[in-house]
Amino acid sequence: MNFRTTTLLFGILLAVLWVFGLMLAWKKSSLDEGYILPRMVKDNPTINYVEIAKGGKRYIFTKTPAGWRLKVPPHEQEVRVDDRRSTT
């Protein structure tokens, strides 16, 4: 192969890679498939209340302006939970 053929093939390779990159950029989905519920991420909901039932007990987490609070029925007292792990 001479220099002209090598240059031509290298140019074709770069053009194919460029077109492939453009296709990836334009075909990018608005929903990230890495999420379990991608439509919820798109709508950006605010979760203010979570209830977990495990082992016959219920745990109720509520979000307040001061942070997350935990309540274990039948008790009425709420306690503050760890805010350092908050994503907001």
Secondary structure, DSSP 4 states (H G I P E B T S, - for coil): --HHHHHHHHHHHHHHHHHHHHHHHHT--SS-TTSSSHHHHHH-----EEEEEETTEEEEEEEETTEEEEE-TT---EEE---TT---
